[in-house]
Structure formats: structure tokens, C-alpha cells
Amino acid sequence: MTRVLVIDDEPVVRALMAEILTRAGYDVVDADSAGRALELLDDGELALVISDVVMPGLSGFELLDEVRTRRPSLPVLLVTGSGTQDNLAEALSHGAAGLVMKPFTHAELRERVASVLSRASRGEREVRERVIAPALTSALASAVTARDIATGGHSERLVELSLRLAIEFDLAPGDLDAIRLGASLHDIGKIGIPDSVLLKPGPLDRDERALMESHTLIGDRLLEPVPELAAARPIVRSHHERWDGQGYPDSLIAEAIPLGARIVAVADALEAMSAQRPYRFPLDRDVIVAELEAGGGSQWDPGVVTAALALVDRGVICFGADGVGIVIG
Ligand SMILES: [Fe+2]
């Protein structure tokens, strides 16, 4: 139940607001002064503060300033009897989430509270999506790169290539974000692979290969408790699946493989073939094109391969001495 703190020095008004909001399904806590309200601010369950402006002792504005300092993301709705534009402007300049004029109807109070709460949760979600997810992604991706220095720069190029390919499929913005996350984190499970296998210069034996292949499942499990990165999980888990069902870890066939994973698989191959590695030179453009053509419909989604080849043909994807690149424009 959403907890709301109601502050008003007038017992009748306080009781009225508490009753309206309790009936609307909120868990209401009340206080008869701003001073008393400050003692309740540390309650982590508190989702909204509704405060009278004019009160003996600390005013609603002073309370608002204190809330902004101590709980910056906690919204405050001010209630005032003198409803002038100046009051509204002052409330907003102090960082109030809104102003309710007295007298108010039951419906008005309910609507204002619901709208402030929904805006606050949208704001919180946006912060998670825009700030927390990219920060986590970059920290995690760096953790893989730091161990696997032989493929430095691979991750950035892979993200660019995957996004460029994804654009050819008319995906929604949310799907593109998922591909960006998934491409950045596709090999995050390598964190769980021992150095003796991850960095082994020669070919892997059967057990070592099985261990290496488990990076898909380790990655998926690693992201499971992080809701902000959930969109990346299908790519992390399925980027080594093959169109013909011979891939791992689930032997998915054709369109049962998430599209993001099919895109990242082609981008991964393109990047790997075109990159300089300690043990070999980059492959020539013609060899890469022939490899892609040969693997379309068996290793990779033929539609994604066609899209990639068309981009190579148009010069959008190009191959330089320092690996694959994308021509913007
Ligand atoms: Fe991988």
C-alpha cells in the first residue's frame, strides 16, 4: 500500500484529507506540524508528502526545502488556502510537485495525489533506465574487457554494428535499447570462466569448450536479479544459437532465437573476422563476404546476413586496417 504523509495544523482539515486518502486505498500517516513531520521523513516507505503551507512554526515551504535536502526524490504536494499565481510560482520554485487549493473536492485531492505519484514513479523509472542501466552496463562490460584484453575495442564495435544492423529491421526504440544493452553485455558471463580457459592460446579440449560455452548461461543468471538489465538477457543467453539449431545453450532453431540475438551473432562474426587478433591478420573483405554468404541459413539468420551484405555493398559497413567500421550518413 502506498504510504502518504499528511501535514496540517487544523485537525478538521487533516482528518478530512486522511479520510479521503484512506478511502482511496492509501496508507496515511499524519502530523500536526512540519516539525513533527520532519521526524517521520526517514520512513523509507513514504511515497508522498502533502503539506499545508501556512502553519505555526515551520511553514510548508520551509518543510519543502528540508525534504528537498534530505529526500530529494520524495514528492511534496502543497495545500494552500490562498490560491494565487504567486503561491503556485513560489511552490514550484521550491520544488513542490504541485499545489492543491482549499477548498478542494474529494475527487480533486484524489486526482492530484494519483497524478503526482504516477509522475514520480515515471521519473524514477526514467532515472533507472537512463542513468543506472548505462552505468551498470559500462561497469560490467569493462569487467569483461579487462580480463580479455586480446579483444579490446571489440565490444564498442560490436554495439555499433549491431545497432546499425538493427535499424534495417524497423525496430521500436525500446528494442534498439535492448540491443545496445545486449550487445554491450553479450559476453558478460565470461567473468565466470577461469583464465586458464578464457585466455588459453591453443585450441580448447571438450571439457574446456563446454566450460567456455557456459558463459551464455552464466551471463543470463548474472543479470537475472538486475531488473534494469533484463532486456539484455535474451541476447546474452542466445547469441551463440545457430539458425539451424546446432548452437548453444538451448539449440533454438530459426525464429525461435530472439531477433536481437540473431543480429548480435552476425555483428559478432563480422567484427571478429575483420579485427586484428594477436594470432592472425584481419580477413579480407571478399573472404568475409563469402563467409557470411556461406553461413546465411545455416549458422546465421539469412535475413540478417542479407541486411549485413547490403550494408557492406553500399559501403555503410566498411573494413579498414583497424577493423570494421561504420560510415555514418
Ligand atoms: Fe559469446
Residues whose N, C-alpha, C, O or C-beta is under 5 A from the ligand:
A	BS01	LIG	H186 D187
